[in-house]
Structure formats: structure tokens, C-alpha cells
Amino acid sequence: MKVKQLPQRHQVKQADTWDLGSLFPDDKAWEEHFQRYGEQIAGYERFRGRLSEGPAVVAECLAFDCELDRLGERLGTYAFLKTAEDQTNSHYQGLLARFQNVATRAGQAASYIRPEILAIAAGKLQAWLDAVELAPYRLVLERIVRFKKHTLGKKEEELLAMQGEMAQSASKAFRQLHDADLKFGLVTNERGERIELGNSTFMQLLQSPKRSVRRTAFRQYYQQFQSHENTLAATLSGSILTDVYYAKARGYESSLAAALFPDNVPASVYENLITAVHRQLPAVHRYFDLRRRKMGLKDIHHFDTYVPILSEVSVRHTWNEAVSNVVKALAPLGSDYCAALEKGLKGRWCDRYPNRGKQSGAFSCGTFDGDPYILMNYKPEVLEDMFTLAHEAGHSMHSYHSARHQPFQYYNYTIFVAEVASTFNEQLLFQYLLQRAKDDRQRAYLINREVDSIRATIVRQTMFAEFEKITHEMAEAGQPLTVQTFKDTYRNLLEQYFGPDFALDDELSLECFRIPHFYRGFYVYKYATGLSAAIALSQRVLHGGAAELNDYLGFLKGGCSKDPLDLLRDAGVDMSSPEPVETALKQFDTLVAQLDELL
């Protein structure tokens, strides 16, 4: 029997890989700039103890800091992307580790800036904000002042900065275990092919029309997590305790408050999301029952929730076909947007296909000076991968527009708004494909996918967000974070979100140990709020005119020049209200009803 294995990195065609030349042409150039970066760190000493002298000195210091950060972004991104290609490559692991070490040193050298600025008398600093020299940095300074009560003294800030590399230990350990060391064996798919089970093929196998394949992949995959559950619990606990430590050190009420503060997002946004989703859980439970009935199942398990209900509908798109569909779907965003995206996707912005050791999943990684790169693990037979391409393209074009319309200090948009641009693109792709569906079965197939997308992005991510909130509160209360407490907490949420008639396998409680985003505390809720905003904004653009399009493009160009809620408000949606989330969940209910009729 033929065994289908992932290729080694050196076996991948160059045309299918990204070209990192916009960052550095080769490792030698990286090394030269890395040396220069390390040498320039000493330049911070020119300004130490002098920031109270006047606005000209502050402006010069901030300009130096921006230029060094800009070089550091290029260096760090190149090393990270080379590591993502093959996480077993020790050479690039070394490059990334070296950069992180020196970047920590740079952070340490710059750690006096905030305390010195905040030590300037409030009245004097307020007067300085009107100085011509500080005009490019006015918002930077206003945001520093906002952090005053959470900024420590010079020595304390230096100590915290020194911990930067160490604080990533739990995440690094998880990544190495999850993406490189765990071996899941082989699974025979519905075509009789022996496929290497891994993070990139797991979802593909869960979409198999053959239930025994899905069940085998599910149980075999989670066996590895069960075998390493103590290690995984320790790494997750370490990440949570790190969040709690930094929140306490800086005087925040909680780690959640610390996470929300930089975006100036009130806790009510987080709470409203959880409350709104809980109110709509009966609709989610009805959908699971619909899925069970239409699939002809006696009971429904988690491994039955990813395969399309109409699993016999064959879907296959080559890379070029997927790119063509995405670009055509995004035509409402204008010819300039589409031309730039098409050139990048048909060129070498994207690392396209899976290879052994490659980081799982997908991501976009934009920089100020380089191309907005995309990592994919694209599989032509998986429709979701075309939507993932549209999603990551949304991130990349957000970076592309922001880098061209904002200075470095304001180009890098926050994660809160990032998930709007990405899921907005998915909405346009869904509408494009739905309008061109050949018959009711194809329409049902696409609506099924959209229902599952809303469930995965709003409902599932909200469950993750609630898990993060609960486990961080447990740590803050001094409760132990053990294998059992993690699994019990997660099991309780599974029972609420999946409902009383869902067959919950014991292995599913281990899912909390395999979610990479849990190592970026309080990140996942932004997926849910992002899609809610995207649904509203996409309808606004599709049914609007030039003004609505310009509002949205203005949002893409905005970077972080305003707070996230203000950027979204200007684009046409108010996320401080629960209305966008409630509207998105009502659309979910409507689509479920349509699906029931079509099937």
C-alpha cells in the first residue's frame, strides 16, 4: 500500500515558496544587518537622563527608537518566517533565538524611555505636545501618558524588559512539542491511501466522508495529547501564570484588564460577547441536531462536525483557481486592491503547501518594509483552505494599505481590528460563490460552510475566550492549574456549548492543550468580535456605494492611528454595543433554517 508522506522542505518547488528577498536577499545580508542592529543599541545611552531637557531631545529619541524597531522588525520577521518553514531546522532556530536575545537587550536599553517621559511634570509635558518637533509622535506620547499608572520605575522597567525572552519559554516549549516532536502515525483515508497524520492533515481527515476515518484520526490524534498531558498542562499553566505575573507587576486589576487596556477596550465588550453567545446557544444546539438528522446519524460526535453534510459534493480548486476566485470575489473593493493582491498571490508572497516540520495552520505576517507574507498549508480538495487564503489575504492587504498610508509608528494595526479585515474577505467570497452556485445542493453546501464558519469563529472562539477568562481567574485566586482542573473546566464548557444531546468523547477535554492561541492570552475573543464586525461591514459595502467603500478602505489604511473601537466606528460599526454580535448570531439562525429547507 502506498504511503502518502509530506515532502521535506528541500523537496518543495521554489515557485511554491515565499521569496523573503523584500526583507533580506540571503542569510549573509541578515547577519550584516543583525550586527548593525546590535551595535546601534548603545545609541539609547545618548538620551538617558536627558528627556526632560525639551521636546527636541524627546523627538530625536523617539525617532531613533522607531528606526531601531523598524530594523528589528525586519530581522525578527525574516528569522521567524525561516523557522516557520521547517521547525526542525536548528540553523534558523538559532537565528531566531539570537535575534530574540538581542531584541531583549534592546528592550532593556530602551526601558528608561517611558519612566523618564512620565516623570516630566504633567503641565510641561502637555505643553510640549504642541511642539512642531513632536507632531509625528503626539499620539505615541498620549498613549504613553495613558499607561502612567501601569508604568514602573526605571529599575523595575529594566528588570521586566530583561525577562522578555524568558517569558516566551512556555510558548516555545509548546510549539516545539506541538509542531515538531509529537508524532501521530499514519491513517488510511477513504481512498485507501496511508496519510501521515499531523497538525496540517488532521482537519483534512476530519472532513472525510467516511466516519471510520474521522473517528480513527480523532482518537489517534488525541492519543498523543493524552500521552503528554502533564507536560502540556505545565506549559499552559506557565503561560497563564506569566500573564498573571505581568498584570500584577504593573498594577492591573486582572490579567484580562491588562490585555484589554492597550486597545482601550472596556471589559463590557468581552462580557457582552459571552452573554450574547450564551443566549443563542439553543440555536447552536438545534444546528447540531439538524446536522445529526441530515447525516443519518444516531448520535453526533465532535469528529462529525467538520465534514460537510453533503460530503459527496466534490470540491477541488487548484492554487491558481483559488487565487482567481478570491480576487474576483473581492472585486467590490476596487481594481487597485485586487491588482496588488493578485500580483502577490500569483507571485511569491505565499508559502503554499505543507512540508514536513512546517508550522501548522496559516498566518499572515506583514511588515513595514517587506511584502505581507502568507503561510498556508493549502490542500486543493479542502474548500476551507480557499476561505483561509481569502482570510489571510485580508490580513496581508490590511498590512499593505497601512504600511503605505501611515508612518512606522502608526502602521501596525492591533489584533482587535485585524480579524475584521480577514473575515470581511471571507464574507465576500461566500457571497460570490453563493451567487454562482449551480443548484440547491451546491447552495446548501456553501450555506453549510458559512454556518460552520460562524459557529467556529463566533461560538467556538467565545468558548475559548470563556475558558481563558475562567483559568486566568483561577490562577489569580490561587487555585491550582493541573491536568484535572484544566480538563474539568473545559469539559463543563463543552457541555454548555454543545448541548445535552451531543455525544462528548472523553478525548475532547484534551482539546484545551492543543490550542496555540491560548499562549497569547485573551487573543481569541477578537476572532468573534472581528467576524461580527465583518458581517456588518461587508453588507454595508456590498449594498452601499462609494462612500461606504471609502469608509472601509480608510479603515484598512488606518493602522493604529486611532483606537480600535474608533477605527471601526468610522468604518460604520459600533462594537461597544452588543448589537453586531447579536445580529451575526441571528444571521446564523436564519442560515440554519435555510439549510434545513434546502436539505
SULQUIGI-V188028 format. One line per field, one symbol per residue. ss: DSSP state (h for helix, s for strand, l for the rest). psi: psi as a letter, one per 30 degrees, with the letter a starting at -180 (. if undefined). A space follows every 50 residues. Layout:
ss = ???
psi = ???
//
This chain:
ss = llssllllhhhllhhhlllhhhllllhhhhhhhhhhhhhhhhhhhhllll hhhlhhhhhhhhhhhhhhhhhhhhhhhhhhhhhhhllllhhhhhhhhhhh hhhhhhhhhhlhhhhhhhhllhhhhhhhlllhhhhhhhhhhhhhhhlhhh lllhhhhhhhhhlllhhhhhhhhhhhhhhhhllllssslllllsssllhh hhhhhhllllhhhhhhhhhhhhhhhhhlhhhhhhhhhhhhhhhhhhhhhl llllhhhhhhhlllllhhhhhhhhhhhhhlhhhhhhhhhhhhhhllllll shhhllllllllllllllhhhhhhhhhhhhhhhlhhhhhhhhhhhhllls slllllllllllssslllllllssslllllllhhhhhhhhhhhhhhhhhh hhhhhllhhhhlllhhhhhhhhhhhhhhhhhhhhhllllhhhhhhhhhhh hhhhhhhhhhhhhhhhhhhhhhhhhhllllllhhhhhhhhhhhhhhhhll llsllhhhhhhhhllhhhhlllllhhhhhhhhhhhhhhhhhhlllhhhhh hhhhhhlllllllhhhhhhhhlllllllhhhhhhhhhhhhhhhhhhhhl
psi = kkkjlklleffkkefglljgffdkfleeeeeeeeeeeeefeffffffkgf ffeleeeeeeeeeeeeeeeeeeeeeeeeeeeeefejffjfefeeeeeeee eeeeeeeeefffeeeeeffkkeeeeeefffkeegefgeeeeeeeefgefg kaleeeeeeeeffeeefgeeeeeeeeeefeekkfakkkafggkjkjkaef feeeefgkfjeeeeeeeeeeefeeeefgeeeeeeeeeeeeeeeeeeeeeg gleleeeeefeefhklffeeeeeeeeeeegeeeeeeeeeeeeeffhkelk lefgffkkeiffjkkkkleeeeeeeeeeegeffleeeeeeeeeeefbhfk jelklkfkklbllkjklefllilkklikjfgjeffeeeeeeeeeeefeee eefffllefgfjlleefefeeefeeeeeeeeeeefgkfleeeeeeeeeee eeeeeeeeeefeeeeeeeeeeeeeefggkkjleeeeeeeeeeeeeefflf gkjjkeffffeffgjeffgikhefffeeeeeeeeeeeeeeeegabeeeee eeeeeeffbhflleeeeeeefgkjffkfeeeeeefeeeeeeeeeeeee.
//
